[in-house]
Amino acid sequence: MAFNWFKKEKRKTAPPEAPAKSDDEAAVASSIDEIAEEAILEPEASIDQAVDAAAAADLEGDVQVPEEEVPPSAGDAPPEKKGKGLFSRLKSGLSKTRKILTTDIDDLFLGKKLVDDDMLENLEELLITADMGVQTTMDIMEKISKKRSRIAGAKELKTVLKEEILAYFDALPAPEPKAAAKPNVVMVVGVNGVGKTTTIGKLAAHESRKGKKVLVAAADTFRAAAIEQIAIWAERAGADIVRHKDNADPAAVAYDGIEAAISRGADIVFVDTAGRLHTKINLMEEIKKIQRSLAKRLPGAPHEVLLVLDATTGQNALSQAKMFNEALGVTGIALTKLDGTAKGGIVVSICSSLNIPLKYIGVGEGVEDLQAFDPKRFVEALF
């Protein structure tokens, strides 16, 4: 089926062709791009130092760290979330997408009883708007087009959409059973700002509640305040922590983390890693070095490579997942910040495009807001 809407939008929004740059202008632009990339990887020292000092002082009770740097207590959710069940929080997180897939679909049938070509074209636009991606949307539309004769209203259309979305989740391979390892080593990776450290803290809290002995290896030694932040999470989750000084070799921290976990009888180890821009080959090599260090101390480790993605980045999350998977062999994904600002269609896009299980979704800041991904519950919350 032709993707008419995409072509129309491209014609409408295409900017006028810019004049060719001189060699000097091109060189300046290139330099600016390089500086911008470095700025992503290396935040301003003055800001980092201030956050670092605030996080350290918080441990002594002298300064209140800004809200985004203070993880909630392992047993507490934010006050406004208390009393809400898991499904209610999931529905709240998907409110933006649900409006697109319910109210807007209802509007498609105003004054109509049957599905026509105009309606299908408008539905394409709605699915793209919900961040399901071009290819996934076209696949879904092709299947719906074949079933249009039995779709007599908005309710029937939503039912068909649910069936097609669930089919993507059902097509994912079941995780291969692995021999129980002690300690079980989970290496957590992702680009800057996606919420790796917070995700580790929440997972550590969940495992501690199950009665497991948890250890965290603070191998993000480059970001200011990262070690202090993970230390706060570990303390509140009741987990041990292995840490070195700032700018230490992250592979050495990971190695020592496994050493400590074995000697202390830990059940599970979470290895925090520095945020890496997935397009920087030399930085990806640093993470490979951590992976080799883990395997050197404990054959078979890491037993899981968990990739954390930010739902608000939309389709860019897909390119991140592909690059990290090629480099490290990702075994599971945690999708964070699905809290009302992101569009839930990215979940469908990820599952339809990648052969990697989606294990967790984050729908808020509280510990309980990191949920194990349940496809059926997710689809029900979408509509």
Number of C-alpha atoms within 10 A of each C-alpha: 10 10 15 13 15 15 10 10 10 11 10 9 8 8 8 6 6 6 6 8 10 9 9 9 11 12 12 12 13 12 11 12 12 11 12 12 12 12 11 15 17 13 12 11 11 9 11 16 13 13 20 21 16 19 27 20 15 17 14 8 10 11 13 13 19 11 8 9 19 15 21 21 18 23 13 12 17 14 8 7 17 11 9 10 11 16 14 13 20 26 22 18 25 24 22 19 24 23 14 18 21 15 12 15 20 15 11 18 16 10 7 12 12 14 21 12 10 10 15 18 17 15 19 22 17 18 21 19 15 23 24 25 21 16 14 21 22 18 13 17 22 13 13 19 15 9 13 17 11 13 18 14 17 21 13 13 20 17 12 19 19 16 12 17 21 16 13 17 19 13 11 15 10 9 10 6 6 7 7 8 13 14 22 20 26 20 26 25 26 26 23 17 13 23 20 25 28 23 24 23 28 27 21 28 25 19 17 19 14 8 9 16 20 27 28 28 29 28 30 27 22 19 19 23 22 23 26 22 21 25 25 22 26 25 15 18 24 19 22 20 23 21 21 17 11 16 12 14 16 27 22 15 25 30 23 20 26 29 15 18 25 17 8 14 13 19 19 24 28 28 32 28 27 24 24 21 20 19 13 10 12 12 15 18 13 17 22 15 15 23 20 18 22 27 17 12 16 19 11 13 21 23 20 17 22 25 27 27 27 24 27 21 15 21 17 13 21 18 12 18 20 16 17 22 18 9 14 16 15 22 18 19 23 26 27 26 23 26 24 19 14 23 25 27 26 26 21 21 23 25 20 21 14 14 15 22 19 23 16 21 27 27 25 22 20 21 25 23 25 25 22 12 17 13 18 14 13 18 18 13 20 23 19
